[in-house]
């Protein structure tokens, strides 16, 4: 079986690597395309990361089992309008995937196409990072607390030997609305590490207490996260961001970092569901210097256990594999790259 993924843009999509590894580990092939034009006419499975799906390409590939995945609802500006356009104009697939129930409801498809929910996961190298990170004792303090998942971290016992107080990972252009908050971090005499490619206009607005790594390979991200004491999760409190999974927060938790976050719907849901305790910032800017000062060290953080969100575990429970005749419980002893599977009829549910 060959599964062709269509990216539909330059967005960071860690799920594509996870899908490819999972599919090849189960004896099949995965191919990732930047655009659909390189997908062959005789493709068996076409997995669209939506985006818009061109009708002409959907017709060209009509003999394939087509999957539409919505890892996110549309983003501003005109987010609701763009979602309505997708609702009414997208070609009808054989199957849909949505990040969560909110995204499914937002898009509002009611055409009988079967669907699953597939939340964001964590790459194994994040979960492994703490086991391989050298541990040193702080000579002036005793009982240097671990960041082990599920532990409540005592006051002043988080990352005693870290280079930075806080680290932020993610799309840097989305930090612009939070510049006043970054100023408060500086005013509280805290240091911040930005992991990722920082646009020039944003870089010029940053204080000297902020350091930037530039673009780094995904496998090296855990190392940079562990250079700091706390993970900083900043997400605009508007649709769709406030209802969707924060990948960076999952990755902070995976490496054992206590989390400081602005307050919004999803982060409260996640903290409740996974029994985490995050330092949620007040919306009042007057409180931020205190929040990043004494309160930063005093807060009783709890880092939730996210082992169940490891990509292999998360994907193994995806019902879609049955429709693709992929046995998710069986791991192939040899990669599929040199031994593609013979074609099989797929469980199609499209009404022509």
C-alpha atoms as a printed R data frame, in Angstrom:
    type eleno elety resid chain resno       x      y       z
1   ATOM     1    CA   UNK     A     1   0.000  0.000   0.000
2   ATOM     2    CA   UNK     A     2   1.297  3.454  -0.932
3   ATOM     3    CA   UNK     A     3  -0.096  6.461   0.926
4   ATOM     4    CA   UNK     A     4   0.494  9.851  -0.697
5   ATOM     5    CA   UNK     A     5   0.382 12.870   1.640
6   ATOM     6    CA   UNK     A     6  -0.182 16.336   0.138
7   ATOM     7    CA   UNK     A     7   1.179 19.123   2.350
8   ATOM     8    CA   UNK     A     8  -0.576 22.097   0.700
9   ATOM     9    CA   UNK     A     9   1.875 24.683   2.038
10  ATOM    10    CA   UNK     A    10   5.044 25.301   4.064
11  ATOM    11    CA   UNK     A    11   3.543 24.922   7.559
12  ATOM    12    CA   UNK     A    12   5.405 22.959  10.226
13  ATOM    13    CA   UNK     A    13   3.654 19.580  10.289
14  ATOM    14    CA   UNK     A    14   5.315 17.121  12.693
15  ATOM    15    CA   UNK     A    15   2.429 14.730  12.132
16  ATOM    16    CA   UNK     A    16   3.665 13.992   8.603
17  ATOM    17    CA   UNK     A    17   6.915 12.506   9.895
18  ATOM    18    CA   UNK     A    18   4.928 10.576  12.487
19  ATOM    19    CA   UNK     A    19   2.536  9.211   9.854
20  ATOM    20    CA   UNK     A    20   5.399  8.222   7.545
21  ATOM    21    CA   UNK     A    21   7.266  6.394  10.310
22  ATOM    22    CA   UNK     A    22   4.109  4.634  11.468
23  ATOM    23    CA   UNK     A    23   3.068  3.522   7.983
24  ATOM    24    CA   UNK     A    24   6.520  2.235   6.992
25  ATOM    25    CA   UNK     A    25   6.867  0.441  10.337
26  ATOM    26    CA   UNK     A    26   3.696 -1.452   9.442
27  ATOM    27    CA   UNK     A    27   4.939 -2.668   6.069
28  ATOM    28    CA   UNK     A    28   3.606  0.027   3.737
29  ATOM    29    CA   UNK     A    29   4.935  3.084   1.918
30  ATOM    30    CA   UNK     A    30   4.442  6.783   2.610
31  ATOM    31    CA   UNK     A    31   5.259  9.584   0.167
32  ATOM    32    CA   UNK     A    32   5.047 13.281   1.075
33  ATOM    33    CA   UNK     A    33   4.300 15.805  -1.689
34  ATOM    34    CA   UNK     A    34   4.496 19.591  -1.510
35  ATOM    35    CA   UNK     A    35   1.695 19.798  -4.098
36  ATOM    36    CA   UNK     A    36  -0.763 17.306  -5.523
37  ATOM    37    CA   UNK     A    37   0.632 17.618  -9.053
38  ATOM    38    CA   UNK     A    38   3.360 15.071  -8.263
39  ATOM    39    CA   UNK     A    39   0.884 12.450  -7.020
40  ATOM    40    CA   UNK     A    40   0.578  9.722  -9.695
41  ATOM    41    CA   UNK     A    41  -2.737  9.128 -11.457
42  ATOM    42    CA   UNK     A    42  -2.885  5.547 -10.157
43  ATOM    43    CA   UNK     A    43  -2.448  6.494  -6.492
44  ATOM    44    CA   UNK     A    44  -4.251  4.188  -4.071
45  ATOM    45    CA   UNK     A    45  -4.531  6.592  -1.125
46  ATOM    46    CA   UNK     A    46  -4.276 10.403  -1.202
47  ATOM    47    CA   UNK     A    47  -4.163 12.090   2.193
48  ATOM    48    CA   UNK     A    48  -4.774 15.826   1.876
49  ATOM    49    CA   UNK     A    49  -3.658 18.216   4.619
50  ATOM    50    CA   UNK     A    50  -6.367 20.863   4.178
51  ATOM    51    CA   UNK     A    51  -6.138 23.756   3.017
52  ATOM    52    CA   UNK     A    52  -8.105 23.927  -0.108
53  ATOM    53    CA   UNK     A    53  -8.345 20.832  -2.270
54  ATOM    54    CA   UNK     A    54  -8.484 21.642  -6.005
55  ATOM    55    CA   UNK     A    55 -11.517 20.055  -7.667
56  ATOM    56    CA   UNK     A    56  -9.513 19.280 -10.793
57  ATOM    57    CA   UNK     A    57  -6.944 17.324  -8.790
58  ATOM    58    CA   UNK     A    58  -9.610 15.513  -6.783
59  ATOM    59    CA   UNK     A    59 -11.202 14.428 -10.088
60  ATOM    60    CA   UNK     A    60  -7.837 13.351 -11.529
61  ATOM    61    CA   UNK     A    61  -7.272 11.180  -8.461
62  ATOM    62    CA   UNK     A    62 -10.879  9.965  -8.218
63  ATOM    63    CA   UNK     A    63  -9.845  6.290  -8.205
64  ATOM    64    CA   UNK     A    64  -7.878  6.825  -4.991
65  ATOM    65    CA   UNK     A    65  -9.248  6.631  -1.470
66  ATOM    66    CA   UNK     A    66  -9.116 10.325  -0.521
67  ATOM    67    CA   UNK     A    67  -8.718 11.600   3.034
68  ATOM    68    CA   UNK     A    68  -9.143 15.237   4.073
69  ATOM    69    CA   UNK     A    69  -7.343 16.123   7.303
70  ATOM    70    CA   UNK     A    70  -8.124 19.352   9.152
71  ATOM    71    CA   UNK     A    71  -5.318 19.826  11.671
72  ATOM    72    CA   UNK     A    72  -6.662 23.339  12.215
73  ATOM    73    CA   UNK     A    73  -9.623 25.485  11.390
74  ATOM    74    CA   UNK     A    74  -8.892 28.567   9.282
75  ATOM    75    CA   UNK     A    75  -6.847 31.340  10.867
76  ATOM    76    CA   UNK     A    76  -7.463 35.119  10.859
77  ATOM    77    CA   UNK     A    77  -8.169 37.291   9.028
78  ATOM    78    CA   UNK     A    78 -11.691 36.248   7.980
79  ATOM    79    CA   UNK     A    79 -11.308 32.870   9.701
80  ATOM    80    CA   UNK     A    80 -15.036 32.101   9.939
81  ATOM    81    CA   UNK     A    81 -15.624 33.098   6.312
82  ATOM    82    CA   UNK     A    82 -12.767 30.901   5.105
83  ATOM    83    CA   UNK     A    83 -14.192 27.954   7.030
84  ATOM    84    CA   UNK     A    84 -17.573 28.534   5.407
85  ATOM    85    CA   UNK     A    85 -15.948 28.547   1.984
86  ATOM    86    CA   UNK     A    86 -14.310 25.203   2.777
87  ATOM    87    CA   UNK     A    87 -17.612 23.828   4.049
88  ATOM    88    CA   UNK     A    88 -19.456 24.628   0.840
89  ATOM    89    CA   UNK     A    89 -16.768 24.229  -1.825
90  ATOM    90    CA   UNK     A    90 -14.401 21.407  -0.844
91  ATOM    91    CA   UNK     A    91 -14.668 18.206  -2.921
92  ATOM    92    CA   UNK     A    92 -16.265 15.341  -1.032
93  ATOM    93    CA   UNK     A    93 -13.643 12.865   0.242
94  ATOM    94    CA   UNK     A    94 -13.959  9.260   1.387
95  ATOM    95    CA   UNK     A    95 -12.884 10.092   4.934
96  ATOM    96    CA   UNK     A    96 -12.109 13.104   7.133
97  ATOM    97    CA   UNK     A    97  -9.828 13.663  10.111
98  ATOM    98    CA   UNK     A    98 -10.157 16.583  12.529
99  ATOM    99    CA   UNK     A    99  -7.780 17.678  15.280
100 ATOM   100    CA   UNK     A   100 -10.610 17.804  17.797
101 ATOM   101    CA   UNK     A   101 -14.375 18.066  18.168
102 ATOM   102    CA   UNK     A   102 -14.268 21.871  18.088
103 ATOM   103    CA   UNK     A   103 -12.605 21.879  14.660
104 ATOM   104    CA   UNK     A   104 -15.135 19.336  13.380
105 ATOM   105    CA   UNK     A   105 -18.047 21.432  14.649
106 ATOM   106    CA   UNK     A   106 -16.534 24.644  13.308
107 ATOM   107    CA   UNK     A   107 -16.300 23.270   9.772
108 ATOM   108    CA   UNK     A   108 -19.774 21.796  10.077
109 ATOM   109    CA   UNK     A   109 -19.739 19.106   7.401
110 ATOM   110    CA   UNK     A   110 -22.989 17.124   7.457
111 ATOM   111    CA   UNK     A   111 -22.713 14.978   4.340
112 ATOM   112    CA   UNK     A   112 -22.362 11.539   5.914
113 ATOM   113    CA   UNK     A   113 -18.629 11.175   5.226
114 ATOM   114    CA   UNK     A   114 -17.091  9.113   8.077
115 ATOM   115    CA   UNK     A   115 -14.541 10.849  10.273
116 ATOM   116    CA   UNK     A   116 -12.145 10.416  13.189
117 ATOM   117    CA   UNK     A   117 -10.556 12.828  15.635
118 ATOM   118    CA   UNK     A   118  -6.748 12.828  15.753
119 ATOM   119    CA   UNK     A   119  -5.112 15.161  18.243
120 ATOM   120    CA   UNK     A   120  -1.516 16.354  18.159
121 ATOM   121    CA   UNK     A   121   1.203 14.095  19.532
122 ATOM   122    CA   UNK     A   122   4.789 14.268  20.741
123 ATOM   123    CA   UNK     A   123   7.868 12.903  18.975
124 ATOM   124    CA   UNK     A   124   9.742 10.275  20.957
125 ATOM   125    CA   UNK     A   125  12.963 12.302  21.035
126 ATOM   126    CA   UNK     A   126  11.212 14.857  23.264
127 ATOM   127    CA   UNK     A   127  10.150 12.169  25.723
128 ATOM   128    CA   UNK     A   128  13.639 10.658  25.659
129 ATOM   129    CA   UNK     A   129  15.438 13.983  26.129
130 ATOM   130    CA   UNK     A   130  15.289 14.065  29.928
131 ATOM   131    CA   UNK     A   131  16.734 10.587  30.193
132 ATOM   132    CA   UNK     A   132  19.795 11.600  28.166
133 ATOM   133    CA   UNK     A   133  20.215 15.105  29.625
134 ATOM   134    CA   UNK     A   134  23.250 15.338  31.946
135 ATOM   135    CA   UNK     A   135  22.148 16.028  35.521
136 ATOM   136    CA   UNK     A   136  24.264 18.142  37.859
137 ATOM   137    CA   UNK     A   137  23.724 19.182  41.445
138 ATOM   138    CA   UNK     A   138  23.557 22.821  42.448
139 ATOM   139    CA   UNK     A   139  26.193 23.189  45.175
140 ATOM   140    CA   UNK     A   140  24.355 25.853  47.175
141 ATOM   141    CA   UNK     A   141  21.026 24.008  47.376
142 ATOM   142    CA   UNK     A   142  19.988 20.531  48.417
143 ATOM   143    CA   UNK     A   143  17.260 18.355  46.968
144 ATOM   144    CA   UNK     A   144  17.518 19.614  43.390
145 ATOM   145    CA   UNK     A   145  14.012 18.698  42.182
146 ATOM   146    CA   UNK     A   146  13.480 16.620  39.090
147 ATOM   147    CA   UNK     A   147  11.217 17.741  36.278
148 ATOM   148    CA   UNK     A   148   9.789 14.229  36.120
149 ATOM   149    CA   UNK     A   149   6.325 14.156  34.629
150 ATOM   150    CA   UNK     A   150   3.531 14.096  37.167
151 ATOM   151    CA   UNK     A   151   5.675 15.594  39.938
152 ATOM   152    CA   UNK     A   152   4.784 18.745  41.842
153 ATOM   153    CA   UNK     A   153   7.873 20.949  41.711
154 ATOM   154    CA   UNK     A   154   8.810 22.722  44.919
155 ATOM   155    CA   UNK     A   155   9.565 26.429  45.046
156 ATOM   156    CA   UNK     A   156  12.860 27.480  43.431
157 ATOM   157    CA   UNK     A   157  13.681 23.889  42.422
158 ATOM   158    CA   UNK     A   158  13.144 24.066  38.690
159 ATOM   159    CA   UNK     A   159  16.165 23.934  36.378
160 ATOM   160    CA   UNK     A   160  18.664 25.273  38.879
161 ATOM   161    CA   UNK     A   161  21.549 25.180  36.395
162 ATOM   162    CA   UNK     A   162  19.734 26.399  33.280
163 ATOM   163    CA   UNK     A   163  21.139 29.176  31.083
164 ATOM   164    CA   UNK     A   164  17.786 30.951  30.703
165 ATOM   165    CA   UNK     A   165  14.726 31.523  32.818
166 ATOM   166    CA   UNK     A   166  12.194 30.956  30.028
167 ATOM   167    CA   UNK     A   167  12.101 29.414  26.575
168 ATOM   168    CA   UNK     A   168   9.563 29.948  23.789
169 ATOM   169    CA   UNK     A   169   9.181 27.564  20.858
170 ATOM   170    CA   UNK     A   170   6.938 28.101  17.875
171 ATOM   171    CA   UNK     A   171   5.877 30.414  15.087
172 ATOM   172    CA   UNK     A   172   7.697 33.620  15.976
173 ATOM   173    CA   UNK     A   173   5.481 35.948  13.955
174 ATOM   174    CA   UNK     A   174   2.672 35.142  16.408
175 ATOM   175    CA   UNK     A   175   4.685 36.729  19.218
176 ATOM   176    CA   UNK     A   176   4.109 40.269  17.949
177 ATOM   177    CA   UNK     A   177   0.863 40.827  19.949
178 ATOM   178    CA   UNK     A   178   2.758 39.696  23.054
179 ATOM   179    CA   UNK     A   179   5.580 42.258  22.870
180 ATOM   180    CA   UNK     A   180   4.277 44.100  25.986
181 ATOM   181    CA   UNK     A   181   4.408 40.796  27.866
182 ATOM   182    CA   UNK     A   182   7.973 40.168  26.675
183 ATOM   183    CA   UNK     A   183   8.838 43.632  27.976
184 ATOM   184    CA   UNK     A   184   7.533 42.564  31.386
185 ATOM   185    CA   UNK     A   185   9.839 39.540  31.320
186 ATOM   186    CA   UNK     A   186  12.752 41.918  30.768
187 ATOM   187    CA   UNK     A   187  11.519 44.300  33.473
188 ATOM   188    CA   UNK     A   188  11.398 41.382  35.919
189 ATOM   189    CA   UNK     A   189  15.110 40.750  35.191
190 ATOM   190    CA   UNK     A   190  14.363 37.419  33.552
191 ATOM   191    CA   UNK     A   191  16.004 35.974  30.450
192 ATOM   192    CA   UNK     A   192  14.201 34.417  27.490
193 ATOM   193    CA   UNK     A   193  15.390 32.053  24.749
194 ATOM   194    CA   UNK     A   194  13.471 31.972  21.451
195 ATOM   195    CA   UNK     A   195  13.883 28.668  19.605
196 ATOM   196    CA   UNK     A   196  13.155 29.234  15.944
197 ATOM   197    CA   UNK     A   197  13.574 31.679  13.102
198 ATOM   198    CA   UNK     A   198  12.794 35.203  14.335
199 ATOM   199    CA   UNK     A   199  11.679 37.767  11.697
200 ATOM   200    CA   UNK     A   200  13.883 40.855  11.486
201 ATOM   201    CA   UNK     A   201  11.128 43.268  12.519
202 ATOM   202    CA   UNK     A   202  10.426 41.259  15.666
203 ATOM   203    CA   UNK     A   203  14.113 40.853  16.455
204 ATOM   204    CA   UNK     A   204  14.571 44.628  16.377
205 ATOM   205    CA   UNK     A   205  11.797 45.027  18.960
206 ATOM   206    CA   UNK     A   206  13.317 42.564  21.442
207 ATOM   207    CA   UNK     A   207  15.178 43.494  24.595
208 ATOM   208    CA   UNK     A   208  18.836 42.450  25.194
209 ATOM   209    CA   UNK     A   209  17.608 39.857  27.700
210 ATOM   210    CA   UNK     A   210  16.137 37.845  24.799
211 ATOM   211    CA   UNK     A   211  18.366 35.396  22.885
212 ATOM   212    CA   UNK     A   212  17.496 33.648  19.609
213 ATOM   213    CA   UNK     A   213  18.725 30.303  18.310
214 ATOM   214    CA   UNK     A   214  17.581 30.770  14.735
215 ATOM   215    CA   UNK     A   215  16.195 27.775  12.876
216 ATOM   216    CA   UNK     A   216  17.281 24.461  14.399
217 ATOM   217    CA   UNK     A   217  16.660 20.851  13.283
218 ATOM   218    CA   UNK     A   218  13.644 19.295  14.955
219 ATOM   219    CA   UNK     A   219  15.771 16.604  16.599
220 ATOM   220    CA   UNK     A   220  17.806 19.295  18.391
221 ATOM   221    CA   UNK     A   221  14.827 21.215  19.773
222 ATOM   222    CA   UNK     A   222  14.642 19.248  23.075
223 ATOM   223    CA   UNK     A   223  18.254 20.194  23.855
224 ATOM   224    CA   UNK     A   224  17.419 23.878  23.468
225 ATOM   225    CA   UNK     A   225  14.252 23.589  25.552
226 ATOM   226    CA   UNK     A   226  16.294 22.152  28.394
227 ATOM   227    CA   UNK     A   227  18.541 25.213  28.393
228 ATOM   228    CA   UNK     A   228  15.724 27.006  30.264
229 ATOM   229    CA   UNK     A   229  13.869 26.629  33.552
230 ATOM   230    CA   UNK     A   230  10.314 27.208  32.285
231 ATOM   231    CA   UNK     A   231   8.430 26.770  29.011
232 ATOM   232    CA   UNK     A   232   6.500 29.841  27.852
233 ATOM   233    CA   UNK     A   233   3.200 29.152  26.090
234 ATOM   234    CA   UNK     A   234   1.682 32.234  24.451
235 ATOM   235    CA   UNK     A   235  -1.398 31.723  22.271
236 ATOM   236    CA   UNK     A   236  -3.740 34.430  21.002
237 ATOM   237    CA   UNK     A   237  -7.089 34.108  22.743
238 ATOM   238    CA   UNK     A   238  -9.065 34.131  19.484
239 ATOM   239    CA   UNK     A   239 -10.487 31.431  17.207
240 ATOM   240    CA   UNK     A   240  -9.174 28.998  16.216
241 ATOM   241    CA   UNK     A   241  -6.012 29.220  18.324
242 ATOM   242    CA   UNK     A   242  -7.759 29.254  21.708
243 ATOM   243    CA   UNK     A   243  -9.521 25.937  21.012
244 ATOM   244    CA   UNK     A   244  -6.677 23.989  19.430
245 ATOM   245    CA   UNK     A   245  -3.802 21.969  20.819
246 ATOM   246    CA   UNK     A   246  -0.616 23.885  21.559
247 ATOM   247    CA   UNK     A   247   2.142 21.644  20.216
248 ATOM   248    CA   UNK     A   248   4.804 23.646  22.021
249 ATOM   249    CA   UNK     A   249   3.072 23.091  25.360
250 ATOM   250    CA   UNK     A   250   3.025 19.334  24.740
251 ATOM   251    CA   UNK     A   251   6.732 19.448  23.956
252 ATOM   252    CA   UNK     A   252   7.523 21.481  27.078
253 ATOM   253    CA   UNK     A   253   5.723 18.861  29.150
254 ATOM   254    CA   UNK     A   254   7.450 16.017  27.311
255 ATOM   255    CA   UNK     A   255  10.909 17.273  28.305
256 ATOM   256    CA   UNK     A   256   9.697 18.032  31.832
257 ATOM   257    CA   UNK     A   257   9.552 21.826  31.781
258 ATOM   258    CA   UNK     A   258   7.117 23.637  34.085
259 ATOM   259    CA   UNK     A   259   4.801 25.798  31.985
260 ATOM   260    CA   UNK     A   260   3.931 29.487  32.156
261 ATOM   261    CA   UNK     A   261   1.026 30.404  29.862
262 ATOM   262    CA   UNK     A   262  -1.502 33.045  29.074
263 ATOM   263    CA   UNK     A   263  -5.006 32.026  30.114
264 ATOM   264    CA   UNK     A   264  -7.368 30.617  27.468
265 ATOM   265    CA   UNK     A   265  -9.853 27.795  26.953
266 ATOM   266    CA   UNK     A   266  -7.680 24.981  25.617
267 ATOM   267    CA   UNK     A   267  -4.869 25.355  28.160
268 ATOM   268    CA   UNK     A   268  -7.401 25.108  31.013
269 ATOM   269    CA   UNK     A   269  -8.972 22.025  29.418
270 ATOM   270    CA   UNK     A   270  -5.586 20.368  28.990
271 ATOM   271    CA   UNK     A   271  -4.446 21.144  32.532
272 ATOM   272    CA   UNK     A   272  -7.643 19.624  33.925
273 ATOM   273    CA   UNK     A   273  -7.634 16.569  31.665
274 ATOM   274    CA   UNK     A   274  -3.946 15.748  32.210
275 ATOM   275    CA   UNK     A   275  -3.726 16.898  35.843
276 ATOM   276    CA   UNK     A   276  -1.199 19.636  35.192
277 ATOM   277    CA   UNK     A   277  -0.729 22.834  37.145
278 ATOM   278    CA   UNK     A   278   0.463 25.710  34.971
279 ATOM   279    CA   UNK     A   279   1.246 29.262  36.010
280 ATOM   280    CA   UNK     A   280  -1.552 31.069  34.134
281 ATOM   281    CA   UNK     A   281  -0.935 34.763  33.624
282 ATOM   282    CA   UNK     A   282  -3.532 37.384  34.427
283 ATOM   283    CA   UNK     A   283  -4.872 39.434  31.511
284 ATOM   284    CA   UNK     A   284  -3.988 42.631  33.388
285 ATOM   285    CA   UNK     A   285  -0.565 43.886  32.182
286 ATOM   286    CA   UNK     A   286   0.021 45.508  35.562
287 ATOM   287    CA   UNK     A   287   0.429 42.034  37.090
288 ATOM   288    CA   UNK     A   288   2.971 40.661  34.644
289 ATOM   289    CA   UNK     A   289   6.173 41.926  36.244
290 ATOM   290    CA   UNK     A   290   5.143 40.281  39.522
291 ATOM   291    CA   UNK     A   291   4.127 37.086  37.681
292 ATOM   292    CA   UNK     A   292   7.578 36.836  36.131
293 ATOM   293    CA   UNK     A   293   9.274 37.938  39.349
294 ATOM   294    CA   UNK     A   294   8.559 36.357  42.714
295 ATOM   295    CA   UNK     A   295   5.542 34.380  41.498
296 ATOM   296    CA   UNK     A   296   7.572 32.623  38.794
297 ATOM   297    CA   UNK     A   297   9.651 30.820  41.406
298 ATOM   298    CA   UNK     A   298   6.958 30.419  44.052
299 ATOM   299    CA   UNK     A   299   4.252 28.769  41.938
300 ATOM   300    CA   UNK     A   300   3.548 25.039  42.699
301 ATOM   301    CA   UNK     A   301   3.935 23.714  39.162
302 ATOM   302    CA   UNK     A   302   2.882 20.239  38.152
303 ATOM   303    CA   UNK     A   303   4.186 18.865  34.854
304 ATOM   304    CA   UNK     A   304   1.612 16.438  33.416
305 ATOM   305    CA   UNK     A   305   2.564 13.012  32.135
306 ATOM   306    CA   UNK     A   306   2.206 13.042  28.329
307 ATOM   307    CA   UNK     A   307   3.543  9.557  27.575
308 ATOM   308    CA   UNK     A   308   0.166  8.588  26.108
309 ATOM   309    CA   UNK     A   309   0.585 11.376  23.540
310 ATOM   310    CA   UNK     A   310   3.696  9.824  21.985
311 ATOM   311    CA   UNK     A   311   2.998  9.676  18.258
312 ATOM   312    CA   UNK     A   312   3.284  5.853  17.926
313 ATOM   313    CA   UNK     A   313   0.819  5.386  20.807
314 ATOM   314    CA   UNK     A   314  -1.575  8.037  19.537
315 ATOM   315    CA   UNK     A   315  -1.605  6.736  15.966
316 ATOM   316    CA   UNK     A   316  -1.966  3.097  16.944
317 ATOM   317    CA   UNK     A   317  -5.506  3.823  18.168
318 ATOM   318    CA   UNK     A   318  -6.650  5.618  15.004
319 ATOM   319    CA   UNK     A   319  -9.671  3.713  13.560
320 ATOM   320    CA   UNK     A   320  -8.870  4.925  10.034
321 ATOM   321    CA   UNK     A   321  -6.158  2.278   9.613
322 ATOM   322    CA   UNK     A   322  -8.803 -0.445   9.348
323 ATOM   323    CA   UNK     A   323 -10.252  1.223   6.266
324 ATOM   324    CA   UNK     A   324  -6.781  1.290   4.721
325 ATOM   325    CA   UNK     A   325  -6.193 -2.379   5.598
326 ATOM   326    CA   UNK     A   326  -3.205 -1.421   7.739
327 ATOM   327    CA   UNK     A   327  -2.870 -3.647  10.790
328 ATOM   328    CA   UNK     A   328  -1.922 -1.109  13.459
329 ATOM   329    CA   UNK     A   329  -1.071 -3.820  15.972
330 ATOM   330    CA   UNK     A   330   1.529 -5.426  13.710
331 ATOM   331    CA   UNK     A   331   4.969 -3.897  13.212
332 ATOM   332    CA   UNK     A   332   6.824 -5.066  10.112
333 ATOM   333    CA   UNK     A   333  10.271 -6.555  10.622
334 ATOM   334    CA   UNK     A   334  11.435 -4.975   7.372
335 ATOM   335    CA   UNK     A   335  10.679 -1.533   5.957
336 ATOM   336    CA   UNK     A   336   8.217 -1.372   3.112
337 ATOM   337    CA   UNK     A   337  10.534  0.740   0.948
338 ATOM   338    CA   UNK     A   338  11.797 -2.271  -0.991
339 ATOM   339    CA   UNK     A   339   8.698 -4.430  -0.750
340 ATOM   340    CA   UNK     A   340   5.476 -2.544  -1.503
341 ATOM   341    CA   UNK     A   341   2.250 -4.317  -0.739
342 ATOM   342    CA   UNK     A   342  -0.047 -5.495  -3.543
343 ATOM   343    CA   UNK     A   343  -3.112 -3.338  -4.193
344 ATOM   344    CA   UNK     A   344  -6.207 -4.015  -2.096
345 ATOM   345    CA   UNK     A   345  -9.786 -2.822  -2.458
346 ATOM   346    CA   UNK     A   346 -10.394 -0.087   0.102
347 ATOM   347    CA   UNK     A   347 -13.445  0.403   2.281
348 ATOM   348    CA   UNK     A   348 -14.944  3.228   0.257
349 ATOM   349    CA   UNK     A   349 -18.079  4.967   1.449
350 ATOM   350    CA   UNK     A   350 -18.439  7.637  -1.181
351 ATOM   351    CA   UNK     A   351 -21.773  7.958  -2.956
352 ATOM   352    CA   UNK     A   352 -20.983  8.855  -6.545
